[in-house]
Amino acid sequence: MSYDLAIIGAGPGGYVAALRAAKLGAKVALIEKDYVGGTCLNRGCIPTKALIASAHAMITCNNALNFGIDIPPLCKGRRGGVDLPPLTPLPRQSSGHAYKGVEQVSSLKAAQSRKDKIVLELRGGVEQLLKSSGVQLIKGSATFTDSAKITVDGSSVDVKKILIATGSTWWVPPNIKIDGRFIVSSDEVLEWQEVPKSILIIGGGAIGCEFASLFSAFGSKITVIEATPSILPPVEKAISRLLARSFKDRGIEISTDTTVEATQVKGEQVLVRLSNGSEKTVDRVLVCVGRKPNPPFEINLPTPPLVKGGRGGFALTERGAISVNEKFETSIPNVFAIGDVIGGTMLAHVASAEGVSCVEQMFGNGHPLDYRAIPSPIFTIPEIAGVGLTAEELTSRKISYKTGRFPYAASGKARCDGETDGMAVVHVDEKGAILGAHFFGKDATLLVAEATAAIKHRLTANDIGATIHAHPTLSEVFAEAALDAVGQAIHKAYRK
């Protein structure tokens, strides 16, 4: 069978590109050696957020006294055929949110089962979408046999264009060996049935901080090791400092400017030696230092590398990503690449956007992707999200800007929800155009959507202020922060 387009990799970049190309009239084959949905759906975004939702539910139950509700020990005795311990009530608090967890999650096994059910349902939904759209799903490993020819498990695929969407994989420091039991990646964590008493997390980036939030809520003693001066290094520093303070208030230990020099499994624990001279003994070590592009190197091409660092004819970047132009064309004619495999911003929604832009430029009247407004959500507890430039980036680029801030504590809705731990920060240029917006607090990952639209369409602080925001909602904190950047916030006093 002949295809207009064969896509290697059915993650959020590949399967979305397949669906869009099919809608444009192309005959599409989607090749996947594992499950559709890629890392995001099966071992990343979705399963972790399902577990974080369980953590939020547990926190809410344990914080019920702050809302005037005395919940009996719901988990005491047997529920669903499982013996469960009672939840440990938290002390009453006058404000804010009790982000502390319990000594042990009531049933991690049950939370994992819920997570698995969600993943299976969503995976089935993607498969049905592909089928109903006429996309041919081919299970197997794709291998290049010539510059623009591929086979799948030895069978030739007749195709005019090829799109590589093979994503990324974990990068593990050479001095650390993952054994899958005591020293693990998130892949193994997502299968845990019991909560470790103590976890040392190597890497204070988005993934590391999300797992720190999750297992702290579940009752683990958490230590985060970060090589840079602060956790979440790409995030607006004012925002990352708020999370660091929140972590410390919850007993999460943070060591910055620190690396792991060695690990040693001793019995049922791991001895970790740190660059600051200290040692720690923990039950588990979780490695979250980042991801690296995963190009399809199972190739056997007669052509030599085109550039130094290239492989099998593909031009590569210094980081080992496949080099592409604004049309996502690689150095080989009729071969394209999108998503994590080309480096850049490694986010699922970016891969999807690149997939749509790529196939629209192939088969329609598409345009190069606008990377100015990419929202970056981080599902810590509380959440973090940002879009546009940070204060640090604006300063390094010598761009003149003004900053507005508005605290959750001044929001009526935040107080009603008991979620006063939060802040919105907005940067604008000399004309008031929004350059960046950054959030810490409940629903930060939702608030960033309006800010993303504002930056994409070059709106000003006054445009946001002139837009009626429903009251009482958390969306008002963005409007107030934007107006504060130009000295016009309504619910903020200014000195005359």
Secondary structure, DSSP 8 states (H G I E B T S, - for coil): -EEEEEEE--STTHHHHHHHHHHTT--EEEEESS-TTHHHHHHSHHHHHHHHHHHHHHHHHHTGGGGT-----TTSEEETTEEE---------SSS------SS-S-HHHHHHHHHHHHHHHHHHHHHHHHHTT-EEEES-EEEEETTEEEETTEEEEEEEEEE---EEE---TT----SSSEE-HHHHTT-SS--SEEEEE--SHHHHHHHHHHHHTT-EEEEE-SSSSSSTTS-HHHHHHHHHHHHHTT-EEE-S--EEEEEEETTEEEEEETTS-EEEESEEEE-S-EEE-----B--SS--SSTT-BTTB-B-TTS-B---TT-B-SSTTEEE-GGGG-S---HHHHHHHHHHHHHHHHSS------S---EEE--SS-EEEEE--HHHHHHTT---EEEEEEGGG-HHHHHHT----EEEEEE-TT-BEEEEEEESTTHHHHHHHHHHHHHTT-BHHHHHHS---SSSTHHHHHHHHHHHTT--TTS----
